Amino acid sequence: MLLCKKIRIEVSEQDAATLEFMQGKCRGLYNWWVMKLRAGEKWDLYEAKRSLQESKQHDPQLVQVYGKLLQEVYYRLHGAMKAFYRRVKAGEKPGFPRVRPRHCFFTLCYPAMYIKIEDDKLILPTGGGGKHGAKVYHNIIARLTEIPPEGYKEVAISRDARGNYSASFPAERTPKPCTTDGVAAFDVGVKTLATGVNEQGRIYTVEGFKGSRWYNKQLDKIRSKRDKCKKKSRRYLHLRKVYKRVFQKKRNKQRDSLHKASHLISHNLVERTIVVGDLSQRQMVTKQHRERNKHLNRAVYNE
């Protein structure tokens, strides 16, 4: 079983600027190829890799980026194109590879054999030096906040919206046999993602879905503007589309949080049997259960 452990790392301002530089160049190379493919260029992985030297002559700053990171760009785009062809063949929505925006951090993937870990320090190499000229950016030295797993295959450096950097270590792990025959039951919710109890009476709670208040505020604003418009007008129809789009984003984020919560529950509990119940908001307002739910809610609120 392959598991990934994500560890937060602490980097200096100079090393953070180096990471920003390298990910910016990798993102630029990726976007350049995406635009070429959109213009009708035929994709071939090995032909694209052979063109890297020409790209370095066109942009000399690519020399300062570690070579394995640039090679990973081609493999990432190759995976995106294979998925695109597979969806086209299956008759699904194609979803051509997109141009990565500037504010989106481009994940840097280092093979395990090219990095070093000394105590709690993670050393990441950079480009330059040797026949390519002087080395402008020194190796990145980051401090690990946790102990990495043994036998990891590669290290993926990423950054969250708050500017914190983290390193992900995927490694093989043998599944542990279950040592108990207990049963745990979970009820999936909205604000509290899951609440459960086992046979011994222990209560589990999984928090995590944040942003519902922000989405509700946006939906209220859009609904207020829509209600002031004349029905079936152009602005009314436009606001209705915007409302549906924002509501779908909220539902997608909620479903993603519930999926992660169920994955966490199934992998961390020691009970052999796990029962998860889900009652969506759409099911709660169906015509056949609407009156019964009103009665039940009224009884709960009266108590």
N, C-alpha and C positions, 0 to 999 in steps of 0.2 A: 504494500500500500504506500502510495506516494503522498506525503504530507508536506506542507509548506509552513515554515515558522517565520513570522514577520517581526523583526526586531528594530526598534528605534535606534538611530545612530545620531551622534552629536558631531557636527562638523564646524570648523571655523569659517569666518566670513570669506577668507581667501579660497578655501576648498569649496565652499558653496558657490562662489563665482566660477570656479573651474568646472563644477558639475553643470552649472547653467550654460556655460560656453559649449561643453561637449554635447549636451542634450539638444541645444539650439542647432548645432551643426548637423547632428543626426536627424533632427526633425526637418531641417531644410533639405537634406538629401532625400528623405522620404517623400516630402511634398513635391520636390522637383520631378521625381519619377512618377508620382501619381498624376501630375499635370501632363507629362509626356504620354502616359497611357490613355488619358482622356483625349489627347489629340490624335490618337490612332496608332501609337507605337505598339509593336508586338512585344509581349513580355516573354523573356527567357532568362532564367535565373543566372546561368553561367555567363551569358553575354553581358548581363548587367554587372556582374562581379568583375569581369575583365575591363569594364569601363571605369573602374574606380580610379585608376591612375590618371586618366584624362580629367576626371572630376577634381583630382588634387591639383593638377596643373591649372585648371580654371579657377579654383579657389584654394590658394596655398594654405589657408588656415585649417583645412581638413587634415593636414599633416600633424597638427597638434592634438588631434583626437585619436584615442587609442584604436588601433586597427581592428580589433575584435568587435568593438562597438559598431564600427562602420559596416563590417560584414554582417552583423546581426540585423542591420536595417534591411538588407536584401532578403534575408530569410523571413523577416516579419512581413514584408510586402509579398513575398512568394506565398506565404500562408494565407494572406488576405485574398490574393488572386485565385488560389485554389478553392477557397470557400465561395468566391464569386462565381466561378465556373460551375461548381457543384449546385449552387442554387439556381443558376440558369438552366442547367440540364434537368433539374427536378421540377421546373416550372414555377418556382417560388419567386418572391420579390428579390431581384438581383442584389441590390445593395453594393454598388461599386465602392472600392476603398475611398475614404474621404481624406481631404487635406486636414492635417492636424493644426489646430489654432495655436497662437503664440503663447497663450496662458496655460496650455495643456502640457504638463511635464512629460517628456518622452522617456519612458523607462529604459534604463541602461542595464544590459544583461552582460555580466562578466562570467566567463567559464571558470570553474573552480580551480583549475590548475594555474591560472594566471593571477591569482590574488594571494595575499598572505594575511594570516591572523597571528598576531603576537600579543599574548595575554588578552587584554580587552580592546586592542587596536586592530582595525581593519584597514589594510593598505591596498589602495586601488591604483593601478598604473594609469599613466596618461601617455599621449603620443609625443612625437618629436625625438630629437637626439639621434646620434649615429650619422648615417649618410643623409638624413633629412634636415640636418642643421641643428641649431641650438634648441635645447628643450626649454620652451617658454613656461610651461606649467609643470610644477613638481608633482610627485605622486601624492594622492589624496590620503590623508591619515584621519580616519574617523574612529570615534570611541563607541564601542558596543555597550548597550545598556543591559543586555542579557547574554547568556552563554549560547552560542550557535550550536545546532545539532551536528552530530558526526555523520560523515559520509554524504555531505551535501554535494549537489551536482553543479550548481551555478548560483550566482548571487545577482538579484535584480534590485537595483537602486531606484527608488521612487520618492515622490514628494507629495504630501497632501495639500489641501487648500490653505492650511495655516502656515505652510512653509516648513513643516517638520519633515526631515528625511528619515527613511527607513530602508532596511535591507531585508529581502526575503530569501530564505534558505530552503529550497525543496530537497527533501531527503526521503529515502526509503525507510519504512517502519513496518515491522511485523505486527499484525493485529493481535491484541491481547484477548485471550479467551474470557468469556463471561463467567464470573464466579458466583452469580446469584440468579435466582429464578423469580425475582420480584417483578412487580408491575407498577408502572408510573403512568398516570393519566394527565394530559395537558389540554388546556383550552386556549386556543389562539385568539388574541384580541387585537386592538388597534394601538392604543397608547402603550399599554403593557403588552409586549409581543406574545408572551406565553406565561400562563400560570398553571402550575401542576402540583400534584400531591402523590406520594407513594403509599404503599401499604403500611408503613410505619408512621405515617402522619407528617412526614417532612414535606414542607412546602417549597417549591421552586418558583422563582420569578425570573423572567428574561426581559430586560428593558432594552431600548435601543432605537425605536422609531422616533426620530426627531424631525421637526419641520412641518408637522401637521397644522400648527397654528399659522405658520406663514402661508401655506397653501390655502387654508380656509380664508385668510384675509384677502388674498389675491382673488379667490373665487367670489367673495362677497363684493369686491370692487367691480369685477367684470359683470356680475349679475345685476348690480345696481345701475351700471351704465346701460346694460342691455334693456332693462325694464323701462328706461326713460325714452327709448327709441320706438319708432313706429314699427309694428310687427311686419315682418317680411321685407323690411327695407334693407338696403345694402349694408348699412352699419349694423343693423340688428343681426343679419346673417353672419357678418364678419365676427361680431362679438360672441355669437353662439359657437362658431368654430374655435375661437380662442378659448372659450370656457371649456369646451370638450377637450382641447389639447392640454390645458393646465390640469384638468381633472384626471386625465389619463396619466400624466406625469406623476401625480400624487398616488394613483393606484399602482403604477409600476414600482415606485419607491417602496410603497407599503408591501407589495408582494415580494420584492427583493429582500426586504428586512425579515419577512416571515420565512422565506426560504433559508436565509442564513441562520435564523433562530432554530428552525427544525434541524438543520445540519449540525448546529452546536449541541442540540439536545441529544440527537442520535449517537454522537461520537463521545460525549462526555459522561453520560449516565452509566451506572453499573447495572441497572435493571435489564433483564433480558427482554421484557415486553414493554413497549411504549405505545400508548394510545393517544393520538393527537386528533382533537376535534376542531373543526373550522366551520363557522357560521358567518358567511359574508353579509355585508349590508344589503346586497341585492336580494338575498334569500329572506332577509328579515322583513322586507317590504313587499313581498309578493302578495297578490290579491287573496289567495286562499289562507294565508296566515296573518294578514294585516289586523283583522279584528281580534284574533286571539292574542297577538303580541301587544295590542293596545291594552287589553284586559290585564295581561301579566305585568306590563310596565306600570299600570295604574296601581296594581296591588303592591308592587315593590315600593313605589314612591310613597304610598300611604303608610306603609310600615316605617 
